[in-house]
């Protein structure tokens, strides 16, 4: 089955939310530590809104959350 771009962004958003919660971090804390807005974080984690972002953004999240960037792509 072919995966489209939207599915990749939704998968990463789902994993971002899971990892953030596993680390005991709120969306507000992630926003502050990553220097992105709370709304941006909320949009990425949303199942109903497609928020695009760069690999640089994902790299920054991996550093703030102290996880390998590959963790965001696990299905």
N, CA, C and O atoms as CSV, one atom per row, in Angstrom:
chain,resi,resn,atom,element,x,y,z
A,1,UNK,N,N,0.839,-1.192,0.000
A,1,UNK,CA,C,0.000,0.000,0.000
A,1,UNK,C,C,0.879,1.248,0.000
A,1,UNK,O,O,1.822,1.356,0.784
A,2,UNK,N,N,0.568,2.157,-0.861
A,2,UNK,CA,C,1.348,3.382,-0.970
A,2,UNK,C,C,0.931,4.385,0.101
A,2,UNK,O,O,-0.259,4.592,0.340
A,3,UNK,N,N,1.901,4.995,0.731
A,3,UNK,CA,C,1.649,6.010,1.741
A,3,UNK,C,C,1.808,7.377,1.106
A,3,UNK,O,O,2.774,7.629,0.387
A,4,UNK,N,N,0.854,8.258,1.374
A,4,UNK,CA,C,0.999,9.598,0.817
A,4,UNK,C,C,1.573,10.555,1.858
A,4,UNK,O,O,1.733,10.208,3.028
A,5,UNK,N,N,1.874,11.749,1.405
A,5,UNK,CA,C,2.527,12.754,2.241
A,5,UNK,C,C,1.717,13.069,3.499
A,5,UNK,O,O,2.283,13.212,4.583
A,6,UNK,N,N,0.408,13.175,3.357
A,6,UNK,CA,C,-0.449,13.497,4.504
A,6,UNK,C,C,-0.304,12.442,5.602
A,6,UNK,O,O,-0.225,12.777,6.784
A,7,UNK,N,N,-0.269,11.179,5.210
A,7,UNK,CA,C,-0.146,10.096,6.190
A,7,UNK,C,C,1.170,10.179,6.959
A,7,UNK,O,O,1.210,9.855,8.146
A,8,UNK,N,N,2.230,10.599,6.311
A,8,UNK,CA,C,3.531,10.743,6.972
A,8,UNK,C,C,3.459,11.839,8.030
A,8,UNK,O,O,3.923,11.646,9.154
A,9,UNK,N,N,2.882,12.988,7.681
A,9,UNK,CA,C,2.757,14.084,8.644
A,9,UNK,C,C,1.874,13.675,9.828
A,9,UNK,O,O,2.173,14.023,10.970
A,10,UNK,N,N,0.792,12.940,9.562
A,10,UNK,CA,C,-0.088,12.490,10.650
A,10,UNK,C,C,0.614,11.466,11.537
A,10,UNK,O,O,0.452,11.497,12.757
A,11,UNK,N,N,1.393,10.559,10.943
A,11,UNK,CA,C,2.149,9.580,11.718
A,11,UNK,C,C,3.157,10.278,12.635
A,11,UNK,O,O,3.261,9.951,13.817
A,12,UNK,N,N,3.885,11.227,12.088
A,12,UNK,CA,C,4.875,11.950,12.883
A,12,UNK,C,C,4.188,12.721,14.003
A,12,UNK,O,O,4.685,12.754,15.128
A,13,UNK,N,N,3.050,13.342,13.703
A,13,UNK,CA,C,2.301,14.067,14.733
A,13,UNK,C,C,1.846,13.159,15.852
A,13,UNK,O,O,1.924,13.526,17.024
A,14,UNK,N,N,1.368,11.968,15.498
A,14,UNK,CA,C,0.932,10.985,16.494
A,14,UNK,C,C,2.107,10.562,17.363
A,14,UNK,O,O,1.978,10.461,18.584
A,15,UNK,N,N,3.249,10.316,16.736
A,15,UNK,CA,C,4.435,9.909,17.490
A,15,UNK,C,C,4.998,11.045,18.329
A,15,UNK,O,O,5.489,10.813,19.434
A,16,UNK,N,N,4.933,12.251,17.826
A,16,UNK,CA,C,5.384,13.399,18.612
A,16,UNK,C,C,4.569,13.483,19.906
A,16,UNK,O,O,5.126,13.656,20.990
A,17,UNK,N,N,3.274,13.359,19.782
A,17,UNK,CA,C,2.389,13.417,20.955
A,17,UNK,C,C,2.713,12.288,21.934
A,17,UNK,O,O,2.803,12.517,23.140
A,18,UNK,N,N,2.889,11.068,21.414
A,18,UNK,CA,C,3.193,9.916,22.269
A,18,UNK,C,C,4.515,10.110,23.002
A,18,UNK,O,O,4.593,9.915,24.215
A,19,UNK,N,N,5.544,10.490,22.271
A,19,UNK,CA,C,6.874,10.664,22.862
A,19,UNK,C,C,6.855,11.793,23.885
A,19,UNK,O,O,7.410,11.661,24.975
A,20,UNK,N,N,6.220,12.893,23.532
A,20,UNK,CA,C,6.136,14.041,24.449
A,20,UNK,C,C,5.485,13.622,25.766
A,20,UNK,O,O,5.970,13.973,26.842
A,21,UNK,N,N,4.384,12.870,25.676
A,21,UNK,CA,C,3.687,12.414,26.887
A,21,UNK,C,C,4.530,11.416,27.672
A,21,UNK,O,O,4.548,11.453,28.902
A,22,UNK,N,N,5.233,10.520,26.967
A,22,UNK,CA,C,6.117,9.569,27.642
A,22,UNK,C,C,7.209,10.289,28.434
A,22,UNK,O,O,7.655,9.813,29.478
A,23,UNK,N,N,7.625,11.434,27.922
A,23,UNK,CA,C,8.658,12.228,28.592
A,23,UNK,C,C,8.060,13.130,29.681
A,23,UNK,O,O,8.788,13.856,30.358
A,24,UNK,N,N,6.732,13.080,29.846
A,24,UNK,CA,C,6.068,13.885,30.870
A,24,UNK,C,C,6.075,15.372,30.562
A,24,UNK,O,O,6.096,16.202,31.471
A,25,UNK,N,N,6.057,15.704,29.287
A,25,UNK,CA,C,6.144,17.099,28.865
A,25,UNK,C,C,4.812,17.568,28.292
A,25,UNK,O,O,4.161,16.839,27.544
A,26,UNK,N,N,4.410,18.784,28.645
A,26,UNK,CA,C,3.195,19.369,28.075
A,26,UNK,C,C,3.515,19.997,26.725
A,26,UNK,O,O,4.676,20.202,26.374
A,27,UNK,N,N,2.455,20.297,25.979
A,27,UNK,CA,C,2.647,21.004,24.711
A,27,UNK,C,C,3.293,22.357,24.954
A,27,UNK,O,O,4.129,22.801,24.166
A,28,UNK,N,N,2.910,23.011,26.038
A,28,UNK,CA,C,3.472,24.323,26.374
A,28,UNK,C,C,4.975,24.229,26.625
A,28,UNK,O,O,5.740,25.079,26.169
A,29,UNK,N,N,5.397,23.189,27.355
A,29,UNK,CA,C,6.822,23.005,27.630
A,29,UNK,C,C,7.601,22.714,26.350
A,29,UNK,O,O,8.692,23.246,26.148
A,30,UNK,N,N,7.042,21.876,25.494
A,30,UNK,CA,C,7.707,21.572,24.225
A,30,UNK,C,C,7.821,22.832,23.379
A,30,UNK,O,O,8.854,23.078,22.757
A,31,UNK,N,N,6.766,23.620,23.358
A,31,UNK,CA,C,6.794,24.869,22.590
A,31,UNK,C,C,7.890,25.796,23.111
A,31,UNK,O,O,8.663,26.351,22.330
A,32,UNK,N,N,7.952,25.958,24.410
A,32,UNK,CA,C,8.942,26.860,25.011
A,32,UNK,C,C,10.357,26.372,24.737
A,32,UNK,O,O,11.219,27.155,24.340
A,33,UNK,N,N,10.599,25.083,24.948
A,33,UNK,CA,C,11.954,24.554,24.792
A,33,UNK,C,C,12.404,24.462,23.331
A,33,UNK,O,O,13.598,24.537,23.041
A,34,UNK,N,N,11.462,24.303,22.431
A,34,UNK,CA,C,11.817,24.195,21.007
A,34,UNK,C,C,11.759,25.542,20.299
A,34,UNK,O,O,12.196,25.660,19.154
A,35,UNK,N,N,11.232,26.542,20.961
A,35,UNK,CA,C,11.028,27.908,20.450
A,35,UNK,C,C,9.995,27.986,19.329
A,35,UNK,O,O,10.009,28.931,18.541
A,36,UNK,N,N,9.102,27.002,19.252
A,36,UNK,CA,C,7.977,27.058,18.325
A,36,UNK,C,C,6.734,27.468,19.108
A,36,UNK,O,O,6.706,27.354,20.333
A,37,UNK,N,N,5.725,27.936,18.419
A,37,UNK,CA,C,4.504,28.376,19.099
A,37,UNK,C,C,3.672,27.187,19.561
A,37,UNK,O,O,3.748,26.095,18.999
A,38,UNK,N,N,2.883,27.426,20.589
A,38,UNK,CA,C,1.978,26.399,21.098
A,38,UNK,C,C,1.011,25.969,20.004
A,38,UNK,O,O,0.750,24.777,19.848
A,39,UNK,N,N,0.479,26.915,19.249
A,39,UNK,CA,C,-0.451,26.597,18.169
A,39,UNK,C,C,0.166,25.683,17.124
A,39,UNK,O,O,-0.495,24.780,16.612
A,40,UNK,N,N,1.431,25.916,16.811
A,40,UNK,CA,C,2.149,25.078,15.839
A,40,UNK,C,C,2.248,23.641,16.352
A,40,UNK,O,O,1.987,22.695,15.609
A,41,UNK,N,N,2.624,23.480,17.616
A,41,UNK,CA,C,2.718,22.149,18.227
A,41,UNK,C,C,1.338,21.479,18.226
A,41,UNK,O,O,1.210,20.306,17.875
A,42,UNK,N,N,0.323,22.228,18.618
A,42,UNK,CA,C,-1.039,21.680,18.655
A,42,UNK,C,C,-1.475,21.219,17.265
A,42,UNK,O,O,-2.087,20.161,17.126
A,43,UNK,N,N,-1.164,22.005,16.246
A,43,UNK,CA,C,-1.533,21.649,14.874
A,43,UNK,C,C,-0.811,20.385,14.410
A,43,UNK,O,O,-1.412,19.541,13.746
A,44,UNK,N,N,0.457,20.247,14.748
A,44,UNK,CA,C,1.216,19.055,14.350
A,44,UNK,C,C,0.610,17.811,14.990
A,44,UNK,O,O,0.494,16.770,14.343
A,45,UNK,N,N,0.225,17.916,16.253
A,45,UNK,CA,C,-0.310,16.758,16.979
A,45,UNK,C,C,-1.774,16.473,16.666
A,45,UNK,O,O,-2.297,15.434,17.068
A,46,UNK,N,N,-2.433,17.367,15.963
A,46,UNK,CA,C,-3.855,17.210,15.656
A,46,UNK,C,C,-4.092,16.143,14.595
A,46,UNK,O,O,-3.331,16.029,13.634
A,47,UNK,N,N,-5.160,15.360,14.780
A,47,UNK,CA,C,-5.547,14.366,13.774
A,47,UNK,C,C,-6.420,14.973,12.689
A,47,UNK,O,O,-6.628,14.356,11.645
A,48,UNK,N,N,-6.930,16.167,12.923
A,48,UNK,CA,C,-7.892,16.753,11.986
A,48,UNK,C,C,-7.325,17.934,11.192
A,48,UNK,O,O,-8.013,18.487,10.335
A,49,UNK,N,N,-6.083,18.320,11.470
A,49,UNK,CA,C,-5.471,19.455,10.772
A,49,UNK,C,C,-4.118,19.015,10.245
A,49,UNK,O,O,-3.323,18.425,10.977
A,50,UNK,N,N,-3.857,19.298,8.989
A,50,UNK,CA,C,-2.565,18.920,8.400
A,50,UNK,C,C,-1.599,20.093,8.496
A,50,UNK,O,O,-1.688,21.050,7.727
A,51,UNK,N,N,-0.682,20.009,9.443
A,51,UNK,CA,C,0.368,21.012,9.613
A,51,UNK,C,C,1.649,20.448,9.044
A,51,UNK,O,O,2.128,19.412,9.506
A,52,UNK,N,N,2.208,21.103,8.061
A,52,UNK,CA,C,3.488,20.659,7.508
A,52,UNK,C,C,4.618,21.321,8.298
A,52,UNK,O,O,4.417,22.331,8.971
A,53,UNK,N,N,5.796,20.735,8.203
A,53,UNK,CA,C,6.966,21.243,8.915
A,53,UNK,C,C,8.212,20.674,8.251
A,53,UNK,O,O,8.129,19.737,7.457
A,54,UNK,N,N,9.340,21.232,8.574
A,54,UNK,CA,C,10.596,20.831,7.928
A,54,UNK,C,C,11.306,19.730,8.715
A,54,UNK,O,O,10.956,19.436,9.858
A,55,UNK,N,N,12.291,19.141,8.088
A,55,UNK,CA,C,13.140,18.177,8.783
A,55,UNK,C,C,13.918,18.857,9.897
A,55,UNK,O,O,14.216,18.236,10.918
A,56,UNK,N,N,14.244,20.118,9.710
A,56,UNK,CA,C,14.922,20.881,10.761
A,56,UNK,C,C,14.055,20.989,12.011
A,56,UNK,O,O,14.559,20.905,13.130
A,57,UNK,N,N,12.764,21.173,11.820
A,57,UNK,CA,C,11.826,21.220,12.939
A,57,UNK,C,C,11.808,19.882,13.653
A,57,UNK,O,O,11.861,19.829,14.882
A,58,UNK,N,N,11.732,18.804,12.891
A,58,UNK,CA,C,11.716,17.470,13.479
A,58,UNK,C,C,13.018,17.191,14.225
A,58,UNK,O,O,13.004,16.588,15.298
A,59,UNK,N,N,14.136,17.627,13.663
A,59,UNK,CA,C,15.432,17.466,14.316
A,59,UNK,C,C,15.441,18.199,15.657
A,59,UNK,O,O,15.938,17.673,16.653
A,60,UNK,N,N,14.888,19.418,15.680
A,60,UNK,CA,C,14.846,20.187,16.921
A,60,UNK,C,C,13.991,19.471,17.974
A,60,UNK,O,O,14.367,19.413,19.145
A,61,UNK,N,N,12.841,18.928,17.556
A,61,UNK,CA,C,12.010,18.170,18.493
A,61,UNK,C,C,12.777,16.968,19.046
A,61,UNK,O,O,12.681,16.659,20.233
A,62,UNK,N,N,13.535,16.296,18.186
A,62,UNK,CA,C,14.288,15.127,18.650
A,62,UNK,C,C,15.323,15.525,19.689
A,62,UNK,O,O,15.560,14.778,20.638
A,63,UNK,N,N,15.935,16.675,19.529
A,63,UNK,CA,C,16.928,17.154,20.500
A,63,UNK,C,C,16.262,17.541,21.816
A,63,UNK,O,O,16.756,17.182,22.885
A,64,UNK,N,N,15.146,18.268,21.753
A,64,UNK,CA,C,14.442,18.691,22.966
A,64,UNK,C,C,13.920,17.471,23.731
A,64,UNK,O,O,13.979,17.435,24.960
A,65,UNK,N,N,13.409,16.472,22.999
A,65,UNK,CA,C,12.838,15.285,23.633
A,65,UNK,C,C,13.874,14.192,23.898
A,65,UNK,O,O,13.565,13.174,24.518
A,66,UNK,N,N,15.098,14.407,23.426
A,66,UNK,CA,C,16.200,13.474,23.628
A,66,UNK,C,C,15.873,12.077,23.087
A,66,UNK,O,O,16.021,11.072,23.782
A,67,UNK,N,N,15.426,12.046,21.827
A,67,UNK,CA,C,15.146,10.779,21.144
A,67,UNK,C,C,15.769,10.803,19.752
A,67,UNK,O,O,16.009,11.868,19.182
A,68,UNK,N,N,16.023,9.631,19.226
A,68,UNK,CA,C,16.513,9.515,17.843
A,68,UNK,C,C,15.396,9.967,16.904
A,68,UNK,O,O,14.230,9.635,17.121
A,69,UNK,N,N,15.740,10.704,15.889
A,69,UNK,CA,C,14.743,11.226,14.943
A,69,UNK,C,C,13.930,10.104,14.300
A,69,UNK,O,O,12.788,10.320,13.895
A,70,UNK,N,N,14.503,8.926,14.207
A,70,UNK,CA,C,13.806,7.775,13.618
A,70,UNK,C,C,12.551,7.392,14.408
A,70,UNK,O,O,11.628,6.796,13.852
A,71,UNK,N,N,12.512,7.728,15.691
A,71,UNK,CA,C,11.362,7.381,16.539
A,71,UNK,C,C,10.063,8.003,16.016
A,71,UNK,O,O,8.985,7.454,16.244
A,72,UNK,N,N,10.149,9.119,15.331
A,72,UNK,CA,C,8.969,9.812,14.835
A,72,UNK,C,C,8.334,9.104,13.632
A,72,UNK,O,O,7.195,9.398,13.266
A,73,UNK,N,N,9.069,8.173,13.020
A,73,UNK,CA,C,8.582,7.494,11.821
A,73,UNK,C,C,8.056,6.093,12.097
A,73,UNK,O,O,7.662,5.394,11.164
A,74,UNK,N,N,8.040,5.666,13.355
A,74,UNK,CA,C,7.577,4.313,13.700
A,74,UNK,C,C,6.053,4.224,13.579
A,74,UNK,O,O,5.319,5.091,14.054
A,75,UNK,N,N,5.599,3.132,12.917
A,75,UNK,CA,C,4.148,2.973,12.788
A,75,UNK,C,C,3.608,1.935,13.742
A,75,UNK,O,O,2.404,1.680,13.760
